[in-house]
Each structure stands twice: as C-alpha cells, then as structure tokens.
Amino acid sequence: MAALCLVTESQPRSEPDQRLSLRSFWGRLSGEGRWLLSTTAITTLGRGMVLPFTIVYLTEVRDVPLDTAGVLMGLIAVAALVVTAPGGALTDRLGARRVVLTATLLAVAAPLLLGFGTTVPVFTLAVLVMGVSWGIHWGAWNSLIASVVEGPARQQFFGVNFALVNLGIGLGGVASGLFVDVARPGTFTTIFVVDALCMLIPIALLLGPLRRAGGAVAVPEEAEPASYRALVRTPAVLWLAGLTFITTFVGYGQMESGFPAFSRQVSEVSTRTLGFAFAANTLAIVLLQFWVLQRIEGHRRTRVLTLMSVTWVIAWAVLGATGWVPGGMAAVVGVVAFAAIFGLGETMMQSTIPAMVNDLADDHTRGRANSVNSAAFQLGAIAGPVMAGVVLHDGHWLLFVAILVLGCALVAASAFGIERIVTPAVNGLREEAVQAGAEIPHVPVHD
C-alpha cells in the first residue's frame, strides 16, 4: 500500500475542496447515473446466489454427469465470445439501452430454464441463453454507463460499480449457502427464481427512468462509417485489448481455476479455507475500492495499472510460498492473504481499463470498442484455466507461479506502451495536472 502513495506523489495533489468523497461523487452523478448505480448490488445479488451452486445443482440434484456438467459450464463462455462482436455492432446501431434490455430479458429466462429444467437438452438451451446474455450485456452496459456519466465521475463510477457487484455476489453466495440443500431440490429452484426476479428491477428502470438513456448515436458526416476494421486500425485500441487479455489471463482466468487448484493440490488447504479466501477477496474489494479511487483520481491510469501488476506479483509470490509449507497454518494464512492482496489489485484494474476504453472511443463506436475489450477478456478467461490445468496437472507449480509473474511483467510493459500513444485525458490526467507540466506526449488517438 505504501507503493500506492508513489503514484499519487508523481502528480500535483488535489486541493482539499477537490478531494473525492462519497458525497461529492454522488453529487456529480445525474439522475440517470444514480438510477443506474443504485440497482447494481440488488441485481448481482441473485447472480451471486446461483453462481457458486450451478455445478452442484446440475451434478448432485439433477444427476448430470460431472464431465457433461463441465461442458455445459464451458458453453457459457463460448456462447458469450461468439456474440460479443455482433453485440457491439448492435449497441452502436440500436443504442446501449436496447441491447442491455434484451440481455436482461435473456437473463430472466436463463435461470428459469435451469431451475425448472430436468434434462440435458433443456440445460444446454439454458446455458446458451445465459452465455448470449453475458456476451452482449457487458459491452452494452459499459457503453450505457459512458453515455450517462462523463468526466472524472466515469472512472469513479466504474470503480464503485465494481465494488457493488462484488458486494452483491458475495452476499448472494452467503445467503444461498445457508439456504440450499441437495436433499431438498426445491431450494435450488427457489434461488434460480430469485435470480430471475432480481433481473426485473433493471428492466423496470430501463423502461422507466432510464428510457431516454443510451440511445443510438448518429455517425458524424466527417467520420468514416463505424466498423471493427476501422476500429482496430487505432493502435491504442489494440494495445488496450492486449492488456486486457494478459490481465485476465494472469488474473480472473486463474481465480476460478488455477488458484483453487493450487490451493487444494499444492498448498493442501481445506475447502473451508478457500471459502474464507474468497470472502477476504470480496471484503478487500468492497472496503478498499473507494480508498483506491481517492488516491488515483486525476493521475496516470497506466501507472495505476503498473502498480496493479506489482501488487499481483506480490500476491502470486505469497501463494507460491505456500507450496513450501503445505497443509499447515502458514499455508492457510498465505492462501487467504493472496486473495486479499489480489483484491486490492482488482480495485485498480476495474476503475481504469473500462474508463480508458470509453474515453478513447467515439460516441458512435463505443459499443464496438467495449466489445473488443470484452472479447479480449473472454479469451483470457478461456486461456488462463487451460494453462493452469496443463501445468498444474503435471505438478509444475513453480512453473505455474513463474508464468503468472512473467505475465504481470507483461502487463506493466503494456501499460507503459499505452502511455506513449494515448492523450493525457484518456490516461486520466486532470487538466490542471497537464498544465502543471506533466510530460505526456500528445499523440492523436486515431490514425
């Protein structure tokens, strides 16, 4: 945490009346922005209730073979990746609100199909619907945020939204863990129904207070027609996509596969310890997100991402050290500490990369820009578990840690590369910081 102070000292400090606070952040938001943020924790509460127990439900309640259940869960990511590009084009053409509304309607149908389904074909349809919903929702949702939140509040909104997502998912997981029972299948059906009901809240808002937000944006006469081909000719877009892929590969791609596998097979800790670790991760994000936002406001986002990579190197080193002391209290402490330190890094990532993507994009290409970033995330989330499975299956845990540390170094290198080709505004510098002499090259964003 001391290192975070170094980032803030590299630029002029904010005056006391400019210090970010919860009140000042809320005051900067428009009515639409407040409605958008207010529902995040509630809608993710339902998702948090079903995410940890979907595989348990399929295998232990509906008697789906484990290998088949694994394929079903994998289909979610495949479907999401396939629809990412079309979803971005539709967002630019139809408007972010309409695409988010469509994705949310699908998010109502998917858990109902799962909760009341009894056969593999029905479950297959359910996971495909879920994947399509996820694939088109993320890019459209980020575009919707960018359409109603501008300026410094945009970065803060992404950060606070991320903390609320984790809060909702964490509380949902705890609630369902206390409620569901494999001996009572109806308890699982109930949580899937609750998940569907939670999705009705954003639908009501999108049809009500937010009905004028996120509309289609006309292409300016002087601009070339919106297309992915034109977008990927922008070097900064490709650099950001590469950064997102590597970050996901060493980060989220490991949290649901490599980290649990390492903890169980190498660190030799209990499943209860894993539960404490994920709780520590969620708690760190919820408690530290606003603290981090206060210290990175108005400073180079690329430097924040570099610090994030250093934080993750420390986290993976702590986890790797547990391989030398497996099965003991030191391993337990190390696994839980890893999750908390990793969460600190997440607060830096989720408040900077989405803001850079949306500050870089034009209004009429924002849907496609977010979809490119979403596709990079999906690819990283697929490649990360594959690497973990291959390397840890053969017992090469030191190689596993070394690959992730090297990946973190690539994140830092990519961040410095991006810093050279984006404008100070895209990089998060306030106008007064630029005027004070911040030496950032003013390179045009587009070719």
Number of C-alpha atoms within 10 A of each C-alpha: 10 6 10 16 11 12 18 20 11 12 18 16 15 17 7 7 8 9 13 20 14 11 8 13 16 16 12 16 19 13 13 19 23 16 16 24 17 14 19 21 23 21 23 22 27 27 25 25 27 27 15 16 17 19 17 18 22 24 17 15 18 15 14 19 12 14 9 13 21 14 11 20 17 15 19 21 21 17 19 25 23 16 18 28 23 14 28 32 23 18 33 27 19 16 23 32 25 21 26 28 21 15 25 24 17 21 26 23 17 24 28 20 21 25 25 16 18 15 13 18 9 14 23 20 17 23 22 22 24 26 27 24 29 23 29 31 28 22 29 32 22 22 32 26 24 26 22 18 22 18 14 18 21 26 28 27 25 24 26 24 22 22 27 24 23 23 23 22 25 23 20 24 22 15 16 22 14 8 13 19 14 13 9 10 15 15 16 25 21 18 25 26 21 20 27 24 16 21 23 16 15 22 18 13 16 21 13 10 13 20 14 11 19 25 17 17 18 10 16 10 7 6 9 9 12 17 15 16 8 13 21 17 12 16 16 23 24 18 17 24 24 19 25 26 25 26 28 23 28 29 26 20 26 25 19 13 17 24 21 20 18 25 26 17 16 22 25 19 22 12 12 9 18 19 14 15 22 20 18 20 23 24 20 22 29 22 14 17 26 19 14 21 21 17 19 25 22 24 24 24 28 26 21 24 27 23 22 24 29 18 23 28 24 16 23 25 17 21 26 24 17 24 19 12 16 18 18 12 12 14 25 24 16 24 29 23 18 23 27 22 22 26 25 25 25 26 26 25 25 20 28 24 22 24 28 22 23 24 20 23 21 16 19 22 25 30 33 28 30 28 30 25 24 27 22 25 24 23 19 24 25 20 18 24 21 16 18 25 17 12 18 18 12 8 14 13 18 13 12 20 23 15 16 23 21 12 21 25 18 18 26 22 17 20 21 15 16 21 20 16 20 22 18 23 20 21 25 23 21 21 12 12 18 16 9 11 10 17 10 17 12 12 12 11 15 16 9
